[in-house]
Amino acid sequence: MNIYIGHSRELNYKEALYAPIRKSRLNAEHTITLPHEAHEDASDFLTKDIIKACDVVVAEVSFPATGLGIELGWADAFGRPIICAYRTGSRISNSLNVICKTFIEYADADDLINKLEDALKTLKRG
């Protein structure tokens, strides 16, 4: 699967998200785009085109972010499935229920990876 992973800049995404994903089986099994991995300044990164071409969007939604909301709007408009993940104890927006049916609440990076693997398997079967 071709997976785009969106997040807020408030998240310590390099350590909390990017490193665990790149070290996981997900990295070997899927093509994963992490927007700030090679493009710290995302202004030259054509996110809309990448989302249009992907199979699924995974959004880390523990922190609210306008840019992430725009990306999720594009994913919804393009008919891409969206998986929203958030750290236990986070208060997430109720608006996400309009565009997302799959939510992952996770305690730590290992928990996130395990639950994301399960959610992706369910998407493949469905």
BAFI-3210 file (N, C-alpha, C; in Angstrom, 3 decimals, decimal comma, padded with zeros to 6 digits):
// residues 126
n [1|2|3|4|5|6|7|8|9|10|11|12|13|14|15|16|17|18|19|20|21|22|23|24|25|26|27|28|29|30|31|32|33|34|35|36|37|38|39|40|41|42|43|44|45|46|47|48|49|50|51|52|53|54|55|56|57|58|59|60|61|62|63|64|65|66|67|68|69|70|71|72|73|74|75|76|77|78|79|80|81|82|83|84|85|86|87|88|89|90|91|92|93|94|95|96|97|98|99|100|101|102|103|104|105|106|107|108|109|110|111|112|113|114|115|116|117|118|119|120|121|122|123|124|125|126]
n.u [000,830|000,354|001,099|000,303|001,430|000,225|000,554|000,659|002,861|003,414|003,770|006,410|007,521|009,669|010,954|008,798|007,132|008,194|010,711|009,912|008,153|009,807|011,507|009,901|007,983|006,124|007,399|008,904|006,940|005,244|004,861|005,797|005,072|006,481|005,963|007,794|010,232|012,170|011,697|011,836|010,800|007,737|006,650|007,452|006,567|004,381|001,756|-000,994|-001,083|000,293|-001,381|-003,604|-002,653|-002,204|-003,020|-004,083|-004,549|-002,865|-003,375|-001,879|-003,389|-003,175|-002,601|-004,205|-004,247|-004,148|-003,108|-002,993|-005,713|-006,576|-005,249|-006,596|-009,134|-008,671|-008,001|-010,425|-012,066|-010,932|-011,657|-010,096|-009,278|-009,109|-007,122|-007,140|-004,904|-004,148|-002,560|-003,026|-005,055|-005,169|-007,128|-009,223|-010,584|-014,099|-015,007|-013,568|-014,916|-016,634|-015,207|-013,639|-013,496|-011,965|-010,228|-007,341|-006,246|-003,385|-000,713|002,070|004,947|005,337|002,810|001,309|002,373|001,695|-001,149|-001,647|-000,714|-002,671|-004,995|-004,435|-004,369|-007,056|-008,197|-007,193|-008,503|-011,123]
n.v [-001,177|002,277|004,751|007,751|009,777|012,030|014,828|017,001|019,799|020,227|017,849|015,721|014,624|013,379|011,661|010,415|009,412|009,155|007,704|005,242|004,195|003,874|001,918|-000,262|-003,196|-002,235|-000,367|-001,938|-003,341|-001,540|001,455|004,363|007,690|010,300|013,447|015,496|014,383|014,509|017,031|019,589|022,157|022,321|023,727|023,371|020,912|018,822|018,058|017,635|016,339|014,004|012,849|012,395|010,348|008,275|005,264|005,164|007,382|008,143|009,762|011,463|012,638|013,833|016,435|019,463|020,805|023,087|022,709|019,901|019,388|020,415|018,646|016,286|016,919|016,962|014,246|013,023|014,153|012,994|010,426|008,730|006,287|007,041|006,859|007,668|008,386|008,646|009,716|008,204|009,902|012,266|014,996|014,858|016,290|016,323|016,616|014,975|012,595|012,831|012,373|010,158|006,713|004,899|004,742|004,977|004,571|005,000|003,947|004,057|004,068|001,405|000,280|001,891|001,127|-001,640|-001,523|-000,015|-001,708|-003,738|-002,255|-001,569|-004,094|-004,790|-002,859|-003,714|-006,170|-005,347]
n.w [000,000|-000,609|001,539|003,135|005,739|007,942|010,231|013,121|013,549|016,146|017,415|018,466|015,996|014,609|016,431|017,792|015,828|013,091|013,385|014,773|012,812|010,536|011,518|011,726|010,612|008,883|007,270|005,548|004,217|002,962|000,947|002,287|002,929|004,596|005,461|006,394|006,354|004,298|003,563|005,327|005,274|004,268|002,175|-000,444|-001,027|-002,551|-001,281|-001,770|-004,268|-003,616|-001,700|-003,294|-004,878|-003,122|-001,215|001,314|004,095|006,991|009,951|012,536|015,207|017,714|018,377|017,508|014,171|011,576|008,954|008,793|008,981|006,517|004,794|005,500|004,622|001,854|001,474|002,146|000,154|-002,090|-001,703|-000,162|002,259|005,742|008,589|011,879|014,411|017,844|020,843|024,020|026,289|024,907|023,690|021,154|018,146|017,668|015,114|013,487|013,319|011,195|008,869|009,278|010,026|011,306|014,220|016,215|019,381|021,219|023,424|023,394|021,171|020,220|020,665|018,943|016,406|016,329|016,445|014,185|012,163|012,380|011,699|009,056|007,844|008,139|006,453|003,973|003,679|003,637]
ca.u [000,000|001,002|000,543|000,738|001,250|000,160|000,655|000,907|004,260|003,527|004,220|007,830|007,268|010,862|011,193|007,571|006,385|009,026|011,670|009,259|007,598|010,911|012,103|008,875|007,668|005,333|008,314|009,316|005,772|004,480|005,540|005,324|005,522|006,521|006,112|008,910|011,452|013,135|011,251|011,512|009,885|006,791|006,068|007,778|006,115|003,045|000,976|-002,281|-000,841|000,687|-002,589|-004,452|-002,075|-001,996|-004,105|-004,635|-003,917|-002,814|-003,219|-001,627|-004,262|-003,088|-002,574|-004,931|-003,387|-004,885|-002,569|-003,445|-007,138|-006,672|-004,864|-007,681|-010,203|-008,305|-008,117|-011,853|-012,586|-010,417|-012,178|-009,062|-009,560|-008,330|-006,956|-006,706|-004,229|-003,902|-001,979|-003,940|-005,151|-005,344|-008,499|-009,273|-011,764|-015,258|-015,187|-012,907|-015,908|-017,308|-014,392|-012,844|-014,209|-010,983|-009,452|-006,392|-005,728|-002,172|000,009|003,468|005,264|005,081|001,361|000,881|002,753|000,872|-002,537|-001,666|-000,623|-003,998|-005,933|-004,117|-004,816|-008,507|-008,485|-006,883|-009,550|-012,426]
ca.v [000,000|003,581|005,383|009,091|009,986|013,443|015,109|018,373|020,114|020,243|016,510|015,428|013,609|012,620|010,593|009,725|008,862|008,749|006,648|003,941|003,689|003,425|000,715|-001,310|-004,010|-001,407|000,281|-002,920|-003,857|-000,488|002,697|005,319|009,071|011,100|014,741|016,347|013,577|015,099|018,404|020,251|023,232|021,610|024,605|022,865|019,525|018,828|017,132|017,329|015,327|012,757|012,282|011,920|009,114|007,258|004,314|005,448|008,458|007,961|011,079|011,504|013,772|014,176|017,895|020,075|021,488|023,536|022,043|018,515|019,417|020,595|017,365|015,320|017,314|016,461|012,786|012,716|014,533|012,025|009,104|007,901|005,920|007,787|006,268|008,693|007,840|009,658|009,230|008,099|011,134|013,417|015,405|015,048|016,986|015,512|016,768|013,856|011,528|013,047|011,883|008,986|005,628|004,087|005,496|004,199|005,189|004,256|004,333|004,322|003,799|-000,007|000,127|002,528|000,289|-002,863|-001,203|000,442|-002,931|-004,369|-001,412|-001,671|-005,420|-004,705|-002,101|-004,568|-007,183|-004,704]
ca.w [000,000|-000,615|002,729|003,510|007,168|008,290|011,661|013,535|013,857|017,615|017,796|018,259|014,975|014,204|017,405|018,211|014,697|011,962|013,743|014,967|011,548|009,678|012,115|011,807|009,429|007,964|006,346|004,540|003,513|002,304|000,566|003,282|002,766|005,817|004,787|006,801|006,402|003,368|003,288|006,597|004,873|003,402|001,157|-001,774|-000,998|-003,144|-000,470|-002,399|-005,302|-002,960|-001,101|-004,396|-005,420|-002,094|-000,948|002,644|004,852|008,440|010,564|013,975|015,531|019,135|018,444|016,388|013,209|010,399|007,763|008,815|008,646|005,061|004,183|005,712|003,700|000,521|001,490|002,109|-001,168|-003,063|-001,361|000,452|003,644|006,720|009,912|012,835|015,585|018,877|022,087|025,149|027,067|024,023|023,379|019,705|017,636|017,277|013,675|012,804|013,112|009,911|007,750|009,654|010,693|012,017|015,201|017,005|020,596|021,519|024,641|023,069|019,764|019,903|020,616|017,691|015,260|016,350|016,104|012,793|011,345|012,392|010,952|007,621|007,421|008,024|005,227|002,816|003,567|003,436]
c.u [000,877|000,337|001,154|000,459|001,340|000,167|000,800|002,406|004,490|004,040|005,730|007,893|008,497|011,109|009,944|006,858|007,309|009,967|010,980|008,687|008,708|011,572|011,145|008,758|006,875|006,213|008,742|008,146|005,031|005,388|004,953|005,936|005,361|006,889|007,326|010,221|012,532|012,837|010,860|010,569|008,943|006,201|006,377|007,337|004,667|002,153|-000,321|-002,123|-000,477|-000,531|-003,507|-003,965|-001,939|-003,215|-004,820|-003,849|-004,013|-002,529|-002,989|-002,306|-004,242|-003,079|-003,365|-003,963|-004,190|-004,415|-003,012|-004,929|-007,367|-006,327|-005,961|-008,887|-009,920|-008,479|-009,579|-012,435|-012,137|-010,885|-011,140|-009,468|-008,612|-008,318|-006,423|-006,118|-003,975|-003,405|-003,041|-003,884|-005,318|-006,822|-008,545|-010,596|-012,878|-015,512|-014,541|-013,880|-016,626|-016,531|-013,650|-013,692|-013,261|-010,131|-008,561|-005,962|-004,526|-001,450|001,452|003,716|004,989|003,590|000,808|001,161|001,885|-000,563|-002,659|-001,549|-001,984|-005,000|-005,685|-004,531|-006,327|-008,909|-008,270|-007,992|-010,889|-012,570]
c.v [001,244|004,421|006,763|009,267|011,470|013,632|016,608|018,575|020,171|018,908|016,413|014,292|012,803|011,439|009,763|009,002|008,313|007,588|005,302|003,354|003,140|002,155|-000,477|-002,118|-003,216|-000,794|-000,661|-003,366|-002,819|000,647|003,788|006,691|009,795|012,514|015,578|015,578|014,182|016,563|019,083|021,428|022,626|022,486|024,136|021,410|019,487|017,771|016,710|016,237|013,973|012,077|011,715|010,570|007,998|006,345|004,603|006,599|008,100|009,335|010,919|012,775|014,165|015,682|018,461|020,832|021,834|022,811|020,595|018,437|019,580|019,295|016,322|015,646|016,828|014,947|012,361|013,017|013,542|010,603|008,176|007,537|006,678|007,004|007,379|008,009|008,964|008,998|009,223|009,390|012,380|013,724|015,713|015,685|016,008|015,581|015,622|012,713|011,651|012,394|010,587|007,965|004,775|004,971|004,538|005,049|004,355|004,831|004,732|003,911|002,349|-000,287|000,730|001,630|-000,968|-002,587|-000,707|-000,744|-003,610|-003,571|-001,510|-003,024|-005,428|-003,940|-002,946|-005,581|-006,576|-004,155]
c.w [000,000|000,487|002,939|004,997|007,477|009,801|011,881|013,749|015,372|018,151|017,586|017,230|014,578|015,134|017,691|017,076|013,609|012,300|013,974|013,665|010,664|010,205|012,102|010,520|008,402|006,889|005,223|003,663|002,669|001,847|001,449|003,016|004,093|005,379|005,165|006,895|005,509|003,091|004,601|006,360|003,846|002,302|-000,257|-001,952|-001,454|-002,489|-001,155|-003,456|-004,695|-002,345|-002,182|-004,920|-004,376|-001,946|000,370|003,270|006,329|009,028|012,054|014,456|017,011|019,365|017,279|015,474|011,963|009,143|007,672|008,478|007,159|004,354|004,334|004,842|002,285|000,451|001,396|000,727|-002,246|-002,769|-000,764|001,872|004,577|008,028|010,811|014,061|016,583|020,145|023,191|025,969|026,217|023,850|021,893|019,298|017,263|015,777|012,895|012,517|011,771|008,763|008,038|010,388|011,540|012,914|015,983|018,194|021,016|022,739|024,354|021,614|019,366|019,765|019,323|016,497|015,202|015,921|014,669|011,839|011,249|011,559|009,449|007,062|007,223|006,759|003,981|002,579|003,159|002,104]
res [m|n|i|y|i|g|h|s|r|e|l|n|y|k|e|a|l|y|a|p|i|r|k|s|r|l|n|a|e|h|t|i|t|l|p|h|e|a|h|e|d|a|s|d|f|l|t|k|d|i|i|k|a|c|d|v|v|v|a|e|v|s|f|p|a|t|g|l|g|i|e|l|g|w|a|d|a|f|g|r|p|i|i|c|a|y|r|t|g|s|r|i|s|n|s|l|n|v|i|c|k|t|f|i|e|y|a|d|a|d|d|l|i|n|k|l|e|d|a|l|k|t|l|k|r|g]
***
